[in-house]
Amino acid sequence: MYGAPATWEKAKMAIDAFLVDGVGLKAGSYSVRNASGLHDINRMTPQQLVRILAFMHRQPGLRPEFLTSLA
């Protein structure tokens, strides 16, 4: 999305673009500092998490893969 090589900064830009432009979260209202999903340093409100889940539920092309990725 932001050209090679892949970097954490480019990944964070893509995550932020998805959360702000796609889901509609307010920029700066959450913190993503590790994209692996295996770290507890990320911060968002329960309401923001529900908004992400609802957004993904409304994506028929992505929903099956997203659901199977959940623990």
PDB file of N, CA, C and O in Angstrom:
ATOM      1  N   MET A   1       0.817  -1.190   0.000  1.00  0.00           N
ATOM      2  CA  MET A   1       0.000   0.000   0.000  1.00  0.00           C
ATOM      3  C   MET A   1       0.867   1.262   0.000  1.00  0.00           C
ATOM      4  O   MET A   1       0.526   2.250  -0.651  1.00  0.00           O
ATOM      5  N   TYR A   2       1.960   1.231   0.713  1.00  0.00           N
ATOM      6  CA  TYR A   2       2.839   2.400   0.780  1.00  0.00           C
ATOM      7  C   TYR A   2       4.201   2.114   0.164  1.00  0.00           C
ATOM      8  O   TYR A   2       5.161   2.840   0.418  1.00  0.00           O
ATOM      9  N   GLY A   3       4.291   1.075  -0.632  1.00  0.00           N
ATOM     10  CA  GLY A   3       5.531   0.738  -1.328  1.00  0.00           C
ATOM     11  C   GLY A   3       6.480  -0.103  -0.495  1.00  0.00           C
ATOM     12  O   GLY A   3       6.418  -0.140   0.734  1.00  0.00           O
ATOM     13  N   ALA A   4       7.357  -0.772  -1.220  1.00  0.00           N
ATOM     14  CA  ALA A   4       8.377  -1.619  -0.586  1.00  0.00           C
ATOM     15  C   ALA A   4       9.519  -0.750  -0.092  1.00  0.00           C
ATOM     16  O   ALA A   4       9.752   0.328  -0.639  1.00  0.00           O
ATOM     17  N   PRO A   5      10.214  -1.185   0.903  1.00  0.00           N
ATOM     18  CA  PRO A   5      10.005  -2.378   1.722  1.00  0.00           C
ATOM     19  C   PRO A   5       8.961  -2.117   2.802  1.00  0.00           C
ATOM     20  O   PRO A   5       8.675  -0.972   3.153  1.00  0.00           O
ATOM     21  N   ALA A   6       8.407  -3.197   3.313  1.00  0.00           N
ATOM     22  CA  ALA A   6       7.445  -3.079   4.403  1.00  0.00           C
ATOM     23  C   ALA A   6       8.163  -2.654   5.676  1.00  0.00           C
ATOM     24  O   ALA A   6       9.246  -3.152   5.985  1.00  0.00           O
ATOM     25  N   THR A   7       7.560  -1.739   6.405  1.00  0.00           N
ATOM     26  CA  THR A   7       8.122  -1.277   7.674  1.00  0.00           C
ATOM     27  C   THR A   7       6.987  -1.159   8.688  1.00  0.00           C
ATOM     28  O   THR A   7       5.815  -1.137   8.313  1.00  0.00           O
ATOM     29  N   TRP A   8       7.334  -1.084   9.963  1.00  0.00           N
ATOM     30  CA  TRP A   8       6.322  -0.893  10.986  1.00  0.00           C
ATOM     31  C   TRP A   8       5.601   0.427  10.774  1.00  0.00           C
ATOM     32  O   TRP A   8       4.386   0.494  10.961  1.00  0.00           O
ATOM     33  N   GLU A   9       6.310   1.475  10.390  1.00  0.00           N
ATOM     34  CA  GLU A   9       5.668   2.779  10.185  1.00  0.00           C
ATOM     35  C   GLU A   9       4.629   2.713   9.075  1.00  0.00           C
ATOM     36  O   GLU A   9       3.550   3.291   9.206  1.00  0.00           O
ATOM     37  N   LYS A  10       4.936   2.019   7.985  1.00  0.00           N
ATOM     38  CA  LYS A  10       3.970   1.867   6.897  1.00  0.00           C
ATOM     39  C   LYS A  10       2.782   1.016   7.332  1.00  0.00           C
ATOM     40  O   LYS A  10       1.642   1.298   6.963  1.00  0.00           O
ATOM     41  N   ALA A  11       3.048  -0.015   8.109  1.00  0.00           N
ATOM     42  CA  ALA A  11       1.957  -0.850   8.621  1.00  0.00           C
ATOM     43  C   ALA A  11       1.055  -0.024   9.526  1.00  0.00           C
ATOM     44  O   ALA A  11      -0.168  -0.139   9.448  1.00  0.00           O
ATOM     45  N   LYS A  12       1.639   0.808  10.386  1.00  0.00           N
ATOM     46  CA  LYS A  12       0.847   1.648  11.270  1.00  0.00           C
ATOM     47  C   LYS A  12       0.021   2.646  10.465  1.00  0.00           C
ATOM     48  O   LYS A  12      -1.121   2.931  10.825  1.00  0.00           O
ATOM     49  N   MET A  13       0.575   3.177   9.392  1.00  0.00           N
ATOM     50  CA  MET A  13      -0.183   4.082   8.534  1.00  0.00           C
ATOM     51  C   MET A  13      -1.398   3.370   7.937  1.00  0.00           C
ATOM     52  O   MET A  13      -2.483   3.946   7.866  1.00  0.00           O
ATOM     53  N   ALA A  14      -1.217   2.119   7.507  1.00  0.00           N
ATOM     54  CA  ALA A  14      -2.324   1.349   6.930  1.00  0.00           C
ATOM     55  C   ALA A  14      -3.382   1.044   7.994  1.00  0.00           C
ATOM     56  O   ALA A  14      -4.578   1.144   7.722  1.00  0.00           O
ATOM     57  N   ILE A  15      -2.954   0.676   9.192  1.00  0.00           N
ATOM     58  CA  ILE A  15      -3.893   0.396  10.284  1.00  0.00           C
ATOM     59  C   ILE A  15      -4.668   1.660  10.632  1.00  0.00           C
ATOM     60  O   ILE A  15      -5.888   1.614  10.790  1.00  0.00           O
ATOM     61  N   ASP A  16      -3.974   2.784  10.751  1.00  0.00           N
ATOM     62  CA  ASP A  16      -4.643   4.045  11.064  1.00  0.00           C
ATOM     63  C   ASP A  16      -5.628   4.432   9.968  1.00  0.00           C
ATOM     64  O   ASP A  16      -6.729   4.894  10.267  1.00  0.00           O
ATOM     65  N   ALA A  17      -5.251   4.251   8.701  1.00  0.00           N
ATOM     66  CA  ALA A  17      -6.156   4.573   7.600  1.00  0.00           C
ATOM     67  C   ALA A  17      -7.423   3.719   7.682  1.00  0.00           C
ATOM     68  O   ALA A  17      -8.526   4.222   7.470  1.00  0.00           O
ATOM     69  N   PHE A  18      -7.267   2.440   7.985  1.00  0.00           N
ATOM     70  CA  PHE A  18      -8.427   1.557   8.124  1.00  0.00           C
ATOM     71  C   PHE A  18      -9.311   2.010   9.280  1.00  0.00           C
ATOM     72  O   PHE A  18     -10.526   2.129   9.120  1.00  0.00           O
ATOM     73  N   LEU A  19      -8.714   2.265  10.444  1.00  0.00           N
ATOM     74  CA  LEU A  19      -9.501   2.617  11.614  1.00  0.00           C
ATOM     75  C   LEU A  19     -10.188   3.969  11.475  1.00  0.00           C
ATOM     76  O   LEU A  19     -11.327   4.129  11.913  1.00  0.00           O
ATOM     77  N   VAL A  20      -9.518   4.936  10.876  1.00  0.00           N
ATOM     78  CA  VAL A  20     -10.088   6.282  10.741  1.00  0.00           C
ATOM     79  C   VAL A  20     -11.007   6.373   9.524  1.00  0.00           C
ATOM     80  O   VAL A  20     -12.167   6.766   9.648  1.00  0.00           O
ATOM     81  N   ASP A  21     -10.492   6.010   8.353  1.00  0.00           N
ATOM     82  CA  ASP A  21     -11.262   6.180   7.119  1.00  0.00           C
ATOM     83  C   ASP A  21     -12.302   5.078   6.914  1.00  0.00           C
ATOM     84  O   ASP A  21     -13.381   5.339   6.381  1.00  0.00           O
ATOM     85  N   GLY A  22     -11.991   3.863   7.328  1.00  0.00           N
ATOM     86  CA  GLY A  22     -12.912   2.753   7.134  1.00  0.00           C
ATOM     87  C   GLY A  22     -13.922   2.632   8.249  1.00  0.00           C
ATOM     88  O   GLY A  22     -15.129   2.704   8.017  1.00  0.00           O
ATOM     89  N   VAL A  23     -13.430   2.450   9.458  1.00  0.00           N
ATOM     90  CA  VAL A  23     -14.306   2.216  10.612  1.00  0.00           C
ATOM     91  C   VAL A  23     -14.916   3.514  11.122  1.00  0.00           C
ATOM     92  O   VAL A  23     -16.047   3.515  11.607  1.00  0.00           O
ATOM     93  N   GLY A  24     -14.186   4.613  11.019  1.00  0.00           N
ATOM     94  CA  GLY A  24     -14.700   5.900  11.472  1.00  0.00           C
ATOM     95  C   GLY A  24     -14.290   6.299  12.874  1.00  0.00           C
ATOM     96  O   GLY A  24     -14.929   7.148  13.496  1.00  0.00           O
ATOM     97  N   LEU A  25     -13.215   5.682  13.380  1.00  0.00           N
ATOM     98  CA  LEU A  25     -12.717   6.090  14.693  1.00  0.00           C
ATOM     99  C   LEU A  25     -12.020   7.440  14.573  1.00  0.00           C
ATOM    100  O   LEU A  25     -11.502   7.788  13.512  1.00  0.00           O
ATOM    101  N   LYS A  26     -12.012   8.186  15.653  1.00  0.00           N
ATOM    102  CA  LYS A  26     -11.348   9.487  15.679  1.00  0.00           C
ATOM    103  C   LYS A  26      -9.841   9.264  15.795  1.00  0.00           C
ATOM    104  O   LYS A  26      -9.376   8.542  16.678  1.00  0.00           O
ATOM    105  N   ALA A  27      -9.092   9.885  14.902  1.00  0.00           N
ATOM    106  CA  ALA A  27      -7.632   9.765  14.943  1.00  0.00           C
ATOM    107  C   ALA A  27      -7.120  10.209  16.302  1.00  0.00           C
ATOM    108  O   ALA A  27      -7.544  11.235  16.834  1.00  0.00           O
ATOM    109  N   GLY A  28      -6.204   9.428  16.856  1.00  0.00           N
ATOM    110  CA  GLY A  28      -5.614   9.756  18.143  1.00  0.00           C
ATOM    111  C   GLY A  28      -6.422   9.300  19.349  1.00  0.00           C
ATOM    112  O   GLY A  28      -5.985   9.471  20.486  1.00  0.00           O
ATOM    113  N   SER A  29      -7.601   8.718  19.113  1.00  0.00           N
ATOM    114  CA  SER A  29      -8.427   8.271  20.234  1.00  0.00           C
ATOM    115  C   SER A  29      -8.117   6.839  20.651  1.00  0.00           C
ATOM    116  O   SER A  29      -8.728   6.320  21.585  1.00  0.00           O
ATOM    117  N   TYR A  30      -7.191   6.207  19.981  1.00  0.00           N
ATOM    118  CA  TYR A  30      -6.770   4.837  20.262  1.00  0.00           C
ATOM    119  C   TYR A  30      -5.252   4.785  20.117  1.00  0.00           C
ATOM    120  O   TYR A  30      -4.637   5.728  19.619  1.00  0.00           O
ATOM    121  N   SER A  31      -4.672   3.708  20.543  1.00  0.00           N
ATOM    122  CA  SER A  31      -3.225   3.549  20.423  1.00  0.00           C
ATOM    123  C   SER A  31      -2.920   2.147  19.906  1.00  0.00           C
ATOM    124  O   SER A  31      -3.272   1.154  20.543  1.00  0.00           O
ATOM    125  N   VAL A  32      -2.265   2.071  18.748  1.00  0.00           N
ATOM    126  CA  VAL A  32      -1.797   0.805  18.197  1.00  0.00           C
ATOM    127  C   VAL A  32      -0.280   0.891  18.163  1.00  0.00           C
ATOM    128  O   VAL A  32       0.299   1.634  17.372  1.00  0.00           O
ATOM    129  N   ARG A  33       0.349   0.115  19.036  1.00  0.00           N
ATOM    130  CA  ARG A  33       1.808   0.160  19.116  1.00  0.00           C
ATOM    131  C   ARG A  33       2.445  -1.174  18.780  1.00  0.00           C
ATOM    132  O   ARG A  33       3.668  -1.281  18.683  1.00  0.00           O
ATOM    133  N   ASN A  34       1.607  -2.203  18.599  1.00  0.00           N
ATOM    134  CA  ASN A  34       2.102  -3.514  18.202  1.00  0.00           C
ATOM    135  C   ASN A  34       0.985  -4.206  17.436  1.00  0.00           C
ATOM    136  O   ASN A  34      -0.082  -4.457  17.996  1.00  0.00           O
ATOM    137  N   ALA A  35       1.211  -4.517  16.175  1.00  0.00           N
ATOM    138  CA  ALA A  35       0.155  -5.063  15.322  1.00  0.00           C
ATOM    139  C   ALA A  35       0.067  -6.584  15.352  1.00  0.00           C
ATOM    140  O   ALA A  35      -0.762  -7.154  14.643  1.00  0.00           O
ATOM    141  N   SER A  36       0.877  -7.247  16.135  1.00  0.00           N
ATOM    142  CA  SER A  36       0.872  -8.709  16.127  1.00  0.00           C
ATOM    143  C   SER A  36      -0.369  -9.294  16.785  1.00  0.00           C
ATOM    144  O   SER A  36      -0.738 -10.436  16.509  1.00  0.00           O
ATOM    145  N   GLY A  37      -1.012  -8.525  17.649  1.00  0.00           N
ATOM    146  CA  GLY A  37      -2.146  -9.053  18.392  1.00  0.00           C
ATOM    147  C   GLY A  37      -1.724  -9.862  19.601  1.00  0.00           C
ATOM    148  O   GLY A  37      -2.568 -10.408  20.310  1.00  0.00           O
ATOM    149  N   LEU A  38      -0.435  -9.943  19.840  1.00  0.00           N
ATOM    150  CA  LEU A  38       0.083 -10.747  20.943  1.00  0.00           C
ATOM    151  C   LEU A  38       0.636  -9.890  22.073  1.00  0.00           C
ATOM    152  O   LEU A  38       1.355 -10.395  22.936  1.00  0.00           O
ATOM    153  N   HIS A  39       0.317  -8.625  22.078  1.00  0.00           N
ATOM    154  CA  HIS A  39       0.881  -7.707  23.062  1.00  0.00           C
ATOM    155  C   HIS A  39      -0.237  -6.887  23.682  1.00  0.00           C
ATOM    156  O   HIS A  39      -1.224  -6.581  23.012  1.00  0.00           O
ATOM    157  N   ASP A  40      -0.099  -6.532  24.933  1.00  0.00           N
ATOM    158  CA  ASP A  40      -1.150  -5.788  25.620  1.00  0.00           C
ATOM    159  C   ASP A  40      -0.905  -4.281  25.637  1.00  0.00           C
ATOM    160  O   ASP A  40      -1.502  -3.572  26.448  1.00  0.00           O
ATOM    161  N   ILE A  41      -0.046  -3.785  24.763  1.00  0.00           N
ATOM    162  CA  ILE A  41       0.287  -2.362  24.755  1.00  0.00           C
ATOM    163  C   ILE A  41      -0.709  -1.527  23.947  1.00  0.00           C
ATOM    164  O   ILE A  41      -0.747  -0.305  24.090  1.00  0.00           O
ATOM    165  N   ASN A  42      -1.514  -2.175  23.099  1.00  0.00           N
ATOM    166  CA  ASN A  42      -2.517  -1.467  22.312  1.00  0.00           C
ATOM    167  C   ASN A  42      -3.660  -1.029  23.213  1.00  0.00           C
ATOM    168  O   ASN A  42      -4.006  -1.723  24.169  1.00  0.00           O
ATOM    169  N   ARG A  43      -4.248   0.124  22.906  1.00  0.00           N
ATOM    170  CA  ARG A  43      -5.330   0.657  23.732  1.00  0.00           C
ATOM    171  C   ARG A  43      -6.461   1.179  22.852  1.00  0.00           C
ATOM    172  O   ARG A  43      -6.240   1.935  21.907  1.00  0.00           O
ATOM    173  N   MET A  44      -7.687   0.752  23.191  1.00  0.00           N
ATOM    174  CA  MET A  44      -8.892   1.316  22.602  1.00  0.00           C
ATOM    175  C   MET A  44     -10.033   1.039  23.562  1.00  0.00           C
ATOM    176  O   MET A  44      -9.945   0.164  24.423  1.00  0.00           O
ATOM    177  N   THR A  45     -11.100   1.795  23.399  1.00  0.00           N
ATOM    178  CA  THR A  45     -12.234   1.630  24.301  1.00  0.00           C
ATOM    179  C   THR A  45     -13.061   0.418  23.865  1.00  0.00           C
ATOM    180  O   THR A  45     -12.968  -0.017  22.718  1.00  0.00           O
ATOM    181  N   PRO A  46     -13.863  -0.123  24.773  1.00  0.00           N
ATOM    182  CA  PRO A  46     -14.771  -1.204  24.387  1.00  0.00           C
ATOM    183  C   PRO A  46     -15.690  -0.780  23.236  1.00  0.00           C
ATOM    184  O   PRO A  46     -15.961  -1.573  22.335  1.00  0.00           O
ATOM    185  N   GLN A  47     -16.167   0.466  23.265  1.00  0.00           N
ATOM    186  CA  GLN A  47     -17.045   0.962  22.203  1.00  0.00           C
ATOM    187  C   GLN A  47     -16.311   0.956  20.855  1.00  0.00           C
ATOM    188  O   GLN A  47     -16.906   0.620  19.831  1.00  0.00           O
ATOM    189  N   GLN A  48     -15.035   1.322  20.848  1.00  0.00           N
ATOM    190  CA  GLN A  48     -14.274   1.300  19.596  1.00  0.00           C
ATOM    191  C   GLN A  48     -14.114  -0.126  19.085  1.00  0.00           C
ATOM    192  O   GLN A  48     -14.217  -0.372  17.883  1.00  0.00           O
ATOM    193  N   LEU A  49     -13.865  -1.051  19.980  1.00  0.00           N
ATOM    194  CA  LEU A  49     -13.735  -2.450  19.571  1.00  0.00           C
ATOM    195  C   LEU A  49     -15.047  -2.969  18.986  1.00  0.00           C
ATOM    196  O   LEU A  49     -15.037  -3.695  17.992  1.00  0.00           O
ATOM    197  N   VAL A  50     -16.163  -2.605  19.588  1.00  0.00           N
ATOM    198  CA  VAL A  50     -17.468  -3.011  19.060  1.00  0.00           C
ATOM    199  C   VAL A  50     -17.686  -2.400  17.680  1.00  0.00           C
ATOM    200  O   VAL A  50     -18.241  -3.061  16.802  1.00  0.00           O
ATOM    201  N   ARG A  51     -17.270  -1.173  17.470  1.00  0.00           N
ATOM    202  CA  ARG A  51     -17.409  -0.538  16.151  1.00  0.00           C
ATOM    203  C   ARG A  51     -16.600  -1.281  15.099  1.00  0.00           C
ATOM    204  O   ARG A  51     -17.059  -1.452  13.970  1.00  0.00           O
ATOM    205  N   ILE A  52     -15.402  -1.723  15.459  1.00  0.00           N
ATOM    206  CA  ILE A  52     -14.583  -2.504  14.524  1.00  0.00           C
ATOM    207  C   ILE A  52     -15.266  -3.829  14.204  1.00  0.00           C
ATOM    208  O   ILE A  52     -15.355  -4.216  13.039  1.00  0.00           O
ATOM    209  N   LEU A  53     -15.751  -4.528  15.235  1.00  0.00           N
ATOM    210  CA  LEU A  53     -16.429  -5.805  15.022  1.00  0.00           C
ATOM    211  C   LEU A  53     -17.674  -5.632  14.160  1.00  0.00           C
ATOM    212  O   LEU A  53     -17.917  -6.442  13.265  1.00  0.00           O
ATOM    213  N   ALA A  54     -18.461  -4.600  14.410  1.00  0.00           N
ATOM    214  CA  ALA A  54     -19.665  -4.343  13.616  1.00  0.00           C
ATOM    215  C   ALA A  54     -19.298  -4.010  12.173  1.00  0.00           C
ATOM    216  O   ALA A  54     -19.954  -4.475  11.241  1.00  0.00           O
ATOM    217  N   PHE A  55     -18.262  -3.214  11.989  1.00  0.00           N
ATOM    218  CA  PHE A  55     -17.806  -2.870  10.635  1.00  0.00           C
ATOM    219  C   PHE A  55     -17.422  -4.131   9.878  1.00  0.00           C
ATOM    220  O   PHE A  55     -17.839  -4.323   8.736  1.00  0.00           O
ATOM    221  N   MET A  56     -16.634  -4.987  10.505  1.00  0.00           N
ATOM    222  CA  MET A  56     -16.187  -6.216   9.841  1.00  0.00           C
ATOM    223  C   MET A  56     -17.353  -7.156   9.578  1.00  0.00           C
ATOM    224  O   MET A  56     -17.340  -7.877   8.580  1.00  0.00           O
ATOM    225  N   HIS A  57     -18.355  -7.171  10.438  1.00  0.00           N
ATOM    226  CA  HIS A  57     -19.531  -8.009  10.226  1.00  0.00           C
ATOM    227  C   HIS A  57     -20.286  -7.583   8.968  1.00  0.00           C
ATOM    228  O   HIS A  57     -20.921  -8.408   8.312  1.00  0.00           O
ATOM    229  N   ARG A  58     -20.216  -6.302   8.635  1.00  0.00           N
ATOM    230  CA  ARG A  58     -20.910  -5.778   7.451  1.00  0.00           C
ATOM    231  C   ARG A  58     -20.095  -5.923   6.170  1.00  0.00           C
ATOM    232  O   ARG A  58     -20.505  -5.410   5.129  1.00  0.00           O
ATOM    233  N   GLN A  59     -18.960  -6.602   6.215  1.00  0.00           N
ATOM    234  CA  GLN A  59     -18.102  -6.782   5.040  1.00  0.00           C
ATOM    235  C   GLN A  59     -18.207  -8.238   4.559  1.00  0.00           C
ATOM    236  O   GLN A  59     -17.422  -9.078   4.999  1.00  0.00           O
ATOM    237  N   PRO A  60     -19.153  -8.553   3.670  1.00  0.00           N
ATOM    238  CA  PRO A  60     -19.357  -9.951   3.287  1.00  0.00           C
ATOM    239  C   PRO A  60     -18.124 -10.611   2.669  1.00  0.00           C
ATOM    240  O   PRO A  60     -17.928 -11.816   2.826  1.00  0.00           O
ATOM    241  N   GLY A  61     -17.301  -9.847   1.976  1.00  0.00           N
ATOM    242  CA  GLY A  61     -16.106 -10.424   1.367  1.00  0.00           C
ATOM    243  C   GLY A  61     -14.985 -10.705   2.353  1.00  0.00           C
ATOM    244  O   GLY A  61     -14.108 -11.524   2.080  1.00  0.00           O
ATOM    245  N   LEU A  62     -15.008 -10.036   3.490  1.00  0.00           N
ATOM    246  CA  LEU A  62     -13.956 -10.189   4.500  1.00  0.00           C
ATOM    247  C   LEU A  62     -14.412 -10.952   5.737  1.00  0.00           C
ATOM    248  O   LEU A  62     -13.593 -11.510   6.468  1.00  0.00           O
ATOM    249  N   ARG A  63     -15.717 -10.972   5.965  1.00  0.00           N
ATOM    250  CA  ARG A  63     -16.260 -11.527   7.202  1.00  0.00           C
ATOM    251  C   ARG A  63     -15.802 -12.957   7.493  1.00  0.00           C
ATOM    252  O   ARG A  63     -15.376 -13.217   8.619  1.00  0.00           O
ATOM    253  N   PRO A  64     -15.864 -13.911   6.538  1.00  0.00           N
ATOM    254  CA  PRO A  64     -15.471 -15.285   6.889  1.00  0.00           C
ATOM    255  C   PRO A  64     -14.024 -15.402   7.381  1.00  0.00           C
ATOM    256  O   PRO A  64     -13.751 -16.072   8.377  1.00  0.00           O
ATOM    257  N   GLU A  65     -13.103 -14.745   6.674  1.00  0.00           N
ATOM    258  CA  GLU A  65     -11.699 -14.811   7.075  1.00  0.00           C
ATOM    259  C   GLU A  65     -11.469 -14.105   8.404  1.00  0.00           C
ATOM    260  O   GLU A  65     -10.688 -14.561   9.239  1.00  0.00           O
ATOM    261  N   PHE A  66     -12.163 -12.980   8.587  1.00  0.00           N
ATOM    262  CA  PHE A  66     -12.019 -12.252   9.844  1.00  0.00           C
ATOM    263  C   PHE A  66     -12.521 -13.096  11.010  1.00  0.00           C
ATOM    264  O   PHE A  66     -11.850 -13.200  12.037  1.00  0.00           O
ATOM    265  N   LEU A  67     -13.686 -13.693  10.857  1.00  0.00           N
ATOM    266  CA  LEU A  67     -14.241 -14.512  11.936  1.00  0.00           C
ATOM    267  C   LEU A  67     -13.320 -15.692  12.288  1.00  0.00           C
ATOM    268  O   LEU A  67     -13.153 -16.015  13.464  1.00  0.00           O
ATOM    269  N   THR A  68     -12.735 -16.321  11.293  1.00  0.00           N
ATOM    270  CA  THR A  68     -11.866 -17.451  11.587  1.00  0.00           C
ATOM    271  C   THR A  68     -10.538 -17.011  12.192  1.00  0.00           C
ATOM    272  O   THR A  68      -9.820 -17.830  12.765  1.00  0.00           O
ATOM    273  N   SER A  69     -10.202 -15.722  12.072  1.00  0.00           N
ATOM    274  CA  SER A  69      -8.965 -15.228  12.665  1.00  0.00           C
ATOM    275  C   SER A  69      -9.111 -14.906  14.151  1.00  0.00           C
ATOM    276  O   SER A  69      -8.116 -14.734  14.856  1.00  0.00           O
ATOM    277  N   LEU A  70     -10.362 -14.826  14.625  1.00  0.00           N
ATOM    278  CA  LEU A  70     -10.581 -14.495  16.033  1.00  0.00           C
ATOM    279  C   LEU A  70     -10.283 -15.701  16.922  1.00  0.00           C
ATOM    280  O   LEU A  70     -10.522 -16.848  16.546  1.00  0.00           O
ATOM    281  N   ALA A  71      -9.769 -15.417  18.082  1.00  0.00           N
ATOM    282  CA  ALA A  71      -9.429 -16.499  19.022  1.00  0.00           C
ATOM    283  C   ALA A  71     -10.672 -17.203  19.521  1.00  0.00           C
ATOM    284  O   ALA A  71     -10.574 -18.137  20.317  1.00  0.00           O
TER     285      ALA A  71
END
